[in-house]
């Protein structure tokens, strides 16, 4: 026995030398804006102050066609935190009552749980050092039931000793009510053609841009902390919005403004950049927010769960670029509208499945907090809206909408009934793509095919 112990002791140092050390893995930090469109300096908006995000874009990659899968927070967040569409999860109605929430299907977990299983500390940071003067909202807002704690930590000061980590900071900006120092000039803001050029609209738009500038200021504080704590060179920084901008025809609707959000990714200096990552580049491939979950796991060498519907878009495990991105809107607050949409590189197709309802159906949230909501109704009632704005005030919705985003980025001219053969070809292609998506993901809404083509 004594000899065996000596032998074991003699072999122990050799065993330790021979044992492979675990390779270091990067941290991941998500910075999430609330109700944020692409109105940033790096996306071409002149009336905002976004120096920190502009530098993030310059040192990382900017994605110009990144879309959430729902135009409202809870459905969108349910999707990007699982890598699955909300309609597949039964999480498509905004803020489902607790009694009606379903458990996640077998094989589906929160992204934070997948990272925890891969050896990562997880965090949803709310508490920052008092001297910074900022707080995170720690927003989750998921429309499903799940087991266990979603995250391990909520204090910034705990991150430094708990690497590697997957952490997120959720900001309140630019969600309404807007609270920010004044910067944007209402006379200079660009008002999309779907809104009247009216002082109320201009002031409201400027206040939104000011809230985006305030978001940038807070982002700058977090990035400074990351650097001061010696974490920046080991941390992948990902910035994006949870859904589109908080304006009447945007949030809760399936136009570009409700689904198109920014995505910026900065790669850390202490890790080799993955294939496809080019600092300072702009990537125009179509991406869905559900692609974030599998991509983050793949980037750190963790398995990608087979149940995920998102696709890896960065690194050696990248999938082929998407041909389409899809979005869905169902009940939002007390307003039950069912809308589905798909876009390709040029066109956006929208299928309205509650055609007996108006776009401006009663919604107390928007009536209380969106001054342009009331303004549109007043101007419509007195005949003071141009056709481009008046269509949104109609008493019913058309069954189909088709927009050429190359020539009509504000989505004013509905081409669904256009005799142009190119437009009609796009209509048929996108209509079929949306119907196929419904079948593939188990969408419980009625078929997107109009009755004349339903089969």
C-alpha positions in Angstrom: 0.0 0.0 0.0 2.8 2.3 0.9 4.5 1.6 -2.4 1.2 2.3 -4.3 0.8 5.6 -2.5 4.4 6.6 -3.5 3.7 5.6 -7.1 0.5 7.6 -7.2 2.3 10.6 -5.7 5.1 10.3 -8.2 2.6 10.1 -11.1 0.4 13.0 -9.9 2.6 15.9 -11.2 2.8 14.1 -14.6 -0.9 13.7 -14.7 -1.5 17.3 -14.0 1.0 18.3 -16.7 -0.6 16.0 -19.2 -4.2 17.1 -18.5 -5.4 19.5 -21.2 -6.3 22.9 -19.8 -9.7 24.2 -20.7 -9.5 26.8 -23.4 -10.6 30.3 -22.3 -13.9 31.4 -23.7 -15.2 34.9 -24.3 -17.9 36.6 -22.2 -21.0 37.8 -24.0 -22.8 41.0 -23.1 -26.1 41.9 -24.7 -27.2 45.6 -24.6 -30.9 45.8 -25.4 -32.8 49.0 -26.3 -36.6 49.0 -25.6 -38.8 50.0 -28.6 -35.8 51.0 -30.8 -35.8 51.5 -34.6 -32.7 52.1 -36.7 -32.5 55.8 -35.9 -28.8 55.9 -34.9 -26.0 58.0 -36.3 -24.3 54.9 -37.8 -27.6 54.1 -39.6 -27.7 57.6 -41.1 -29.9 59.5 -38.7 -28.5 63.1 -38.3 -30.7 64.3 -35.4 -29.4 62.0 -32.7 -26.3 62.0 -30.6 -25.0 58.4 -30.6 -21.2 58.6 -30.4 -20.8 55.5 -28.3 -22.9 53.3 -30.6 -21.3 54.8 -33.7 -17.9 53.8 -32.3 -19.2 50.4 -31.5 -20.3 50.0 -35.1 -17.0 51.4 -36.4 -15.0 48.9 -34.3 -17.4 46.0 -35.0 -20.0 45.0 -37.5 -23.3 46.7 -38.3 -26.2 44.6 -39.7 -28.5 46.6 -41.9 -31.3 44.0 -42.2 -31.9 42.6 -38.8 -35.6 42.0 -37.9 -37.5 40.9 -34.8 -40.1 38.3 -35.3 -42.9 40.2 -33.6 -43.5 44.0 -33.3 -44.1 44.1 -29.6 -41.8 43.3 -26.6 -43.2 40.2 -24.9 -43.7 38.1 -28.1 -40.4 39.3 -29.5 -38.4 38.6 -26.3 -40.1 35.2 -25.9 -38.7 34.4 -29.4 -35.1 35.7 -29.2 -34.5 34.2 -25.7 -35.4 30.7 -26.9 -34.4 30.8 -30.6 -38.0 29.9 -31.6 -40.9 31.8 -33.1 -43.5 32.9 -30.6 -46.3 31.3 -32.6 -44.5 27.9 -32.2 -44.3 28.4 -28.4 -47.9 29.6 -28.1 -46.3 32.9 -26.8 -47.6 35.1 -29.6 -50.3 37.1 -27.7 -48.7 40.2 -26.0 -48.3 39.7 -22.2 -50.3 36.5 -21.9 -52.0 36.2 -18.5 -50.1 33.9 -16.1 -53.1 31.5 -15.9 -52.9 31.1 -19.7 -49.1 30.7 -20.1 -47.9 27.4 -21.3 -44.7 25.6 -20.3 -41.9 25.5 -22.8 -42.0 22.4 -25.0 -39.6 19.5 -24.5 -36.1 20.3 -25.7 -36.7 24.1 -25.4 -35.1 26.2 -22.7 -34.1 29.8 -22.1 -30.9 30.8 -23.7 -29.5 31.7 -20.3 -30.1 28.0 -19.2 -28.3 26.7 -22.2 -25.3 29.0 -21.3 -25.5 27.9 -17.7 -25.3 24.2 -18.9 -22.2 25.2 -20.9 -20.4 26.5 -17.8 -21.3 30.2 -18.1 -22.5 32.5 -15.3 -25.7 34.2 -16.4 -26.8 37.7 -15.5 -29.6 40.3 -16.2 -27.9 43.4 -14.7 -30.1 45.9 -12.9 -27.7 47.3 -10.3 -24.8 49.4 -11.2 -22.3 51.3 -9.0 -24.2 54.3 -7.6 -21.7 56.8 -9.1 -22.8 55.8 -12.6 -26.4 57.1 -12.0 -27.9 54.4 -14.2 -29.9 51.2 -13.7 -31.0 48.4 -15.9 -34.6 47.4 -16.1 -33.9 43.6 -15.8 -36.9 43.2 -18.2 -37.8 39.7 -19.2 -41.5 39.8 -20.2 -41.8 36.2 -21.5 -45.1 34.7 -22.4 -44.4 31.2 -21.2 -43.7 29.2 -18.0 -40.2 27.9 -17.3 -38.4 26.1 -14.4 -35.6 27.4 -12.3 -34.0 30.9 -12.0 -33.6 32.6 -15.4 -30.3 34.3 -14.4 -27.7 33.9 -11.7 -26.8 37.6 -11.0 -28.2 41.1 -11.2 -25.3 43.2 -9.9 -22.6 44.6 -12.2 -19.9 44.3 -9.5 -20.3 40.5 -9.4 -19.5 39.9 -13.0 -15.7 40.4 -12.8 -15.1 37.4 -10.7 -17.6 35.1 -12.5 -16.2 34.7 -16.0 -17.1 33.5 -18.5 -20.5 35.1 -18.4 -23.5 35.6 -20.6 -25.0 38.8 -19.4 -27.6 41.3 -20.6 -28.4 44.9 -19.7 -32.0 46.0 -20.6 -32.5 49.7 -20.9 -35.8 51.6 -20.7 -35.0 53.9 -23.6 -36.5 54.8 -25.9 -39.7 53.4 -24.6 -42.5 55.9 -23.8 -42.9 58.1 -21.9 -39.8 59.9 -23.4 -37.5 61.3 -20.7 -34.3 62.8 -22.0 -32.4 66.1 -22.5 -33.6 68.0 -25.5 -31.3 67.9 -28.6 -33.2 67.1 -31.8 -34.7 70.0 -33.7 -38.4 69.3 -34.5 -38.0 71.4 -37.6 -35.2 69.2 -38.9 -36.4 65.7 -38.2 -37.4 63.4 -41.0 -41.1 62.5 -40.7 -42.0 59.3 -42.6 -44.6 59.9 -45.3 -47.1 57.7 -43.5 -47.5 60.5 -40.9 -48.8 64.0 -41.5 -46.2 66.8 -41.4 -47.7 68.4 -38.3 -46.1 70.2 -35.3 -47.4 67.4 -32.9 -45.8 64.8 -35.1 -42.5 66.7 -35.4 -42.3 67.3 -31.6 -43.1 63.7 -30.8 -40.5 62.4 -33.3 -37.9 64.7 -31.9 -38.6 63.5 -28.3 -38.1 59.9 -29.5 -34.8 60.8 -31.0 -33.7 62.5 -27.8 -34.6 59.3 -25.9 -32.3 57.4 -28.4 -29.5 59.8 -27.5 -30.1 59.2 -23.8 -29.9 55.4 -24.5 -26.5 56.0 -26.2 -25.3 57.9 -23.1 -26.1 55.0 -20.9 -24.5 52.6 -23.3 -21.4 54.6 -23.0 -21.4 54.3 -19.2 -21.7 50.5 -19.5 -18.9 50.3 -22.1 -16.6 52.4 -19.8 -17.3 50.1 -16.9 -16.5 47.1 -19.1 -13.2 48.6 -20.0 -12.4 49.8 -16.4 -13.0 46.3 -15.0 -10.6 44.8 -17.5 -13.4 42.9 -19.3 -13.6 44.6 -22.6 -10.9 42.6 -24.4 -12.6 39.3 -23.4 -16.2 40.2 -24.1 -18.4 40.0 -27.2 -20.6 43.0 -27.1 -24.0 42.7 -28.9 -26.4 45.7 -29.2 -29.9 45.5 -30.6 -33.5 46.5 -30.1 -36.3 44.3 -28.7 -38.8 45.5 -31.3 -39.4 48.5 -33.5 -39.8 52.1 -32.8 -42.7 53.4 -30.5 -44.8 55.3 -33.1 -48.4 54.7 -34.1 -47.9 52.7 -37.4 -44.7 51.1 -36.1 -44.8 49.2 -32.8 -47.5 46.5 -32.8 -47.7 46.6 -36.6 -45.9 44.6 -39.2 -44.4 47.3 -41.3 -40.6 48.0 -41.4 -40.9 50.4 -38.5 -42.3 47.7 -36.2 -39.8 45.0 -37.0 -36.6 46.5 -38.3 -34.1 47.1 -35.4 -30.3 47.8 -35.2 -27.7 45.1 -34.6 -24.1 45.9 -33.7 -21.5 43.3 -32.7 -18.0 44.0 -31.5 -15.5 41.2 -31.2 -13.0 41.2 -28.3 -9.2 41.6 -28.9 -8.1 38.6 -26.9 -9.9 36.1 -29.2 -9.5 35.4 -32.9 -12.4 36.8 -34.9 -14.7 34.1 -36.4 -15.1 33.6 -40.1 -17.2 36.3 -41.7 -16.4 39.0 -39.0 -15.0 42.1 -40.5 -14.5 45.1 -38.2 -16.1 48.2 -39.6 -18.1 46.3 -42.2 -21.8 46.5 -42.9 -23.6 43.3 -43.5 -26.8 43.4 -45.5 -28.0 39.8 -45.3 -31.5 39.2 -43.9 -31.4 38.2 -40.2 -34.1 37.3 -37.7 -33.7 38.0 -34.0 -34.2 34.3 -33.3 -30.8 33.8 -35.0 -29.0 35.4 -32.1 -29.5 32.4 -29.7 -27.9 29.7 -31.9 -25.2 32.1 -33.1 -24.1 33.0 -29.6 -23.9 29.4 -28.5 -22.0 28.4 -31.7 -19.5 31.3 -31.2 -18.4 29.9 -27.8 -18.3 26.3 -29.0 -21.5 25.2 -27.2 -23.9 22.8 -28.8 -26.9 24.4 -30.7 -30.1 22.7 -29.5 -31.8 21.0 -32.5 -35.2 22.5 -31.5 -34.0 26.1 -32.3 -35.6 27.6 -35.4 -33.0 30.3 -35.6 -29.9 30.0 -37.8 -26.2 30.5 -37.0 -25.0 33.6 -39.0 -21.4 34.1 -37.9 -18.5 31.7 -37.7 -17.7 28.4 -39.4 -21.1 26.9 -38.5 -23.0 29.6 -40.4 -26.1 28.7 -42.4 -26.8 29.9 -45.9 -28.3 33.4 -45.9 -32.0 33.7 -45.4 -34.2 34.3 -48.4 -37.0 35.6 -46.2 -37.7 37.0 -42.7 -41.1 36.6 -41.2 -43.1 38.5 -38.5 -46.4 38.0 -36.7 -48.7 40.2 -34.6 -51.6 38.9 -32.6 -53.4 40.3 -29.5 -51.7 43.4 -28.2 -53.2 44.6 -24.9 -57.0 44.5 -25.4 -56.7 44.8 -29.2 -57.1 41.5 -31.2 -55.6 41.9 -34.6 -54.0 39.0 -36.5 -51.3 40.0 -39.0 -48.6 38.0 -40.7 -45.8 39.3 -42.8 -42.8 38.2 -44.9 -40.1 40.2 -46.6 -37.3 39.4 -49.0 -34.5 41.5 -50.3 -36.9 43.9 -52.0 -40.5 43.5 -51.1 -42.6 43.3 -47.9 -45.9 41.3 -48.0 -48.5 41.7 -45.3 -51.5 39.4 -44.8 -54.2 40.9 -42.6 -56.4 38.2 -41.2 -58.8 40.4 -39.2 -60.0 42.5 -42.2 -63.2 43.6 -40.4 -61.2 45.6 -37.9 -59.5 49.0 -38.4 -55.8 49.5 -37.9 -56.7 52.1 -35.2 -58.9 49.7 -33.2 -59.3 50.7 -29.6 -56.1 50.5 -27.7 -55.9 52.3 -24.4 -52.1 52.1 -24.2 -51.6 54.0 -27.4 -54.5 56.4 -26.8 -52.9 57.4 -23.5 -49.3 57.6 -24.5 -49.1 58.3 -28.3 -50.3 61.8 -29.1 -50.2 61.1 -32.8 -52.8 58.4 -32.4 -55.4 60.9 -31.3 -54.2 63.5 -33.9 -54.6 61.0 -36.8 -58.2 60.3 -35.8 -59.0 64.1 -35.5 -57.4 64.9 -38.8 -59.1 62.0 -40.5 -62.5 63.1 -39.1 -62.1 66.6 -40.5 -60.7 65.4 -43.9 -57.2 67.0 -43.3 -55.1 63.9 -44.1 -53.3 63.2 -47.4 -54.1 59.8 -48.9 -50.8 58.4 -47.7 -51.8 58.9 -44.1 -55.6 58.5 -44.5 -55.3 54.9 -45.5 -54.2 53.9 -42.0 -57.5 55.5 -40.6 -59.8 53.3 -42.7 -62.6 51.4 -41.0 -61.3 48.1 -42.3 -57.9 46.6 -43.4 -57.1 45.2 -46.8 -56.6 41.5 -47.0 -53.2 41.9 -48.5 -50.5 44.5 -48.8 -47.3 44.5 -50.9 -44.6 47.2 -50.9 -41.5 47.7 -53.0 -39.0 48.7 -50.3 -36.5 49.9 -52.9 -38.7 52.6 -54.2 -41.2 53.0 -51.3 -39.3 52.6 -48.0 -42.2 54.2 -46.0 -44.6 51.6 -47.4 -47.2 54.0 -48.8 -48.2 52.5 -52.2 -49.9 49.1 -51.8 -49.0 47.0 -54.9 -51.1 44.0 -54.1 -53.6 44.8 -56.9 -50.9 46.2 -59.3 -51.1 44.7 -62.8 -47.3 44.9 -63.1 -46.1 41.4 -63.7 -43.0 41.9 -61.6 -45.1 42.9 -58.6 -47.6 40.1 -59.1 -44.7 37.6 -59.3 -43.4 38.9 -56.0 -46.9 38.7 -54.5 -47.3 35.1 -55.4 -43.8 34.2 -54.2 -44.2 35.9 -50.8 -47.7 34.7 -50.3 -46.5 31.1 -50.8 -43.5 31.6 -48.6 -45.6 32.9 -45.8 -48.1 30.0 -46.1 -45.2 27.5 -46.1 -43.8 29.2 -43.0 -47.2 28.8 -41.2 -47.1 25.1 -41.8 -43.5 24.7 -40.8 -43.8 26.5 -37.5 -47.2 25.3 -36.5 -48.9 28.7 -36.7 -52.5 28.4 -35.3 -53.8 31.4 -37.2 -56.0 30.8 -40.3 -54.1 30.2 -43.5 -52.5 33.3 -45.0 -53.7 32.3 -48.4 -56.7 34.3 -49.5 -59.8 32.3 -50.1 -59.4 32.3 -53.9 -56.0 30.6 -53.6 -56.5 28.5 -50.4 -55.7 24.9 -51.0 
